[in-house]
Amino acid sequence: MKKYCLALDLVDDPELIAEYEKYHQNVWPEIKQSILDSDITNMEIYRVQNRLMMIIEADENFSFEAKNEADKSNPKVQEWEELMWKFQQQLPNSKAEEKWQLMDKIFSL
């Protein structure tokens, strides 16, 4: 089992943050299926203020490259991503069109 942590910021607007959370209380079934189809076994998103942290648990077959390729050819995922971009903003120093950034693990007990 692999575990990844990623970070992203939301637009710092309480109304937009509330709307973003509402969407995530009822994620579209096609989005959930695309996540499961990519060998992700569990995904959680946490928020503090406008900062998000996503934790992904995936089996050994998972790769970000394969997930990105599958997402590009899935119209429903593209629709979801376009909708979510209304609420999201890049972390400082992100590359163009880069959303979630992979975090480095710096401690483990």
C-alpha positions as CSV (number, residue, x, y, z in Angstrom):
1,M,0.0,0.0,0.0
2,K,1.3,3.5,-0.9
3,K,0.2,6.7,0.8
4,Y,0.5,10.2,-0.7
5,C,-0.3,13.6,0.8
6,L,-1.1,16.6,-1.5
7,A,-1.9,20.2,-0.8
8,L,-3.9,22.9,-2.5
9,D,-5.5,26.2,-1.6
10,L,-9.1,27.3,-2.0
11,V,-10.0,30.9,-2.9
12,D,-10.2,32.6,0.5
13,D,-13.9,33.3,0.4
14,P,-16.2,31.8,3.0
15,E,-19.1,31.4,0.6
16,L,-17.0,29.7,-2.0
17,I,-15.4,27.4,0.6
18,A,-18.9,26.4,1.8
19,E,-20.0,25.7,-1.7
20,Y,-16.9,23.6,-2.3
21,E,-17.5,21.6,0.8
22,K,-21.1,21.0,-0.3
23,Y,-20.0,19.5,-3.6
24,H,-17.7,17.2,-1.7
25,Q,-20.5,16.0,0.5
26,N,-22.1,14.6,-2.6
27,V,-19.3,13.8,-5.1
28,W,-20.6,12.7,-8.5
29,P,-20.7,8.9,-8.9
30,E,-18.5,9.1,-12.1
31,I,-15.8,10.9,-10.1
32,K,-15.8,8.3,-7.3
33,Q,-15.6,5.6,-10.0
34,S,-12.7,7.2,-11.8
35,I,-10.8,7.3,-8.4
36,L,-11.5,3.7,-7.7
37,D,-10.6,2.7,-11.3
38,S,-7.2,4.2,-10.9
39,D,-6.2,1.8,-8.1
40,I,-6.8,4.3,-5.3
41,T,-8.3,2.5,-2.3
42,N,-9.0,5.5,-0.1
43,M,-9.0,9.2,-0.4
44,E,-9.6,11.9,2.3
45,I,-9.5,15.7,2.1
46,Y,-9.0,17.9,5.1
47,R,-9.3,21.7,5.4
48,V,-7.9,24.4,7.7
49,Q,-8.9,27.9,6.7
50,N,-8.4,27.9,2.9
51,R,-5.7,25.2,2.8
52,L,-6.6,21.6,1.7
53,M,-4.7,18.4,2.3
54,M,-5.6,15.3,0.4
55,I,-4.5,11.8,1.6
56,I,-4.5,9.1,-1.0
57,E,-4.0,5.4,-0.2
58,A,-3.4,3.3,-3.3
59,D,-2.3,-0.2,-4.2
60,E,1.0,-0.9,-5.9
61,N,-0.4,-0.4,-9.4
62,F,-1.3,3.2,-8.9
63,S,0.5,6.0,-10.8
64,F,-0.2,9.7,-11.1
65,E,0.7,9.5,-14.8
66,A,-1.9,6.8,-15.5
67,K,-4.5,8.6,-13.5
68,N,-3.8,11.9,-15.3
69,E,-4.1,10.2,-18.7
70,A,-7.4,8.5,-17.8
71,D,-8.8,11.8,-16.5
72,K,-7.9,13.6,-19.7
73,S,-10.1,11.2,-21.7
74,N,-13.0,11.2,-19.2
75,P,-15.5,14.0,-20.0
76,K,-17.2,13.9,-16.6
77,V,-13.8,14.2,-14.8
78,Q,-13.0,17.1,-17.0
79,E,-16.3,18.8,-16.2
80,W,-15.7,18.2,-12.5
81,E,-12.2,19.6,-12.7
82,E,-13.4,22.7,-14.5
83,L,-16.1,23.3,-11.9
84,M,-13.7,22.8,-9.0
85,W,-11.2,25.3,-10.5
86,K,-13.8,28.0,-9.6
87,F,-13.0,27.3,-5.9
88,Q,-9.3,26.4,-6.1
89,Q,-6.2,28.4,-6.4
90,Q,-2.6,27.2,-6.9
91,L,-0.1,27.2,-4.1
92,P,2.7,29.7,-4.5
93,N,5.4,28.7,-6.9
94,S,3.2,26.1,-8.7
95,K,3.8,25.3,-12.4
96,A,1.2,26.4,-14.9
97,E,-2.1,24.5,-14.5
98,E,-0.7,22.6,-11.6
99,K,-3.3,22.1,-8.9
100,W,-2.6,19.6,-6.1
101,Q,1.1,19.5,-5.1
102,L,2.6,16.3,-3.7
103,M,3.9,16.9,-0.2
104,D,7.2,15.5,1.1
105,K,7.1,13.3,4.1
106,I,9.4,14.7,6.8
107,F,8.5,12.6,9.8
108,S,7.1,9.2,10.7
109,L,6.7,7.6,14.1
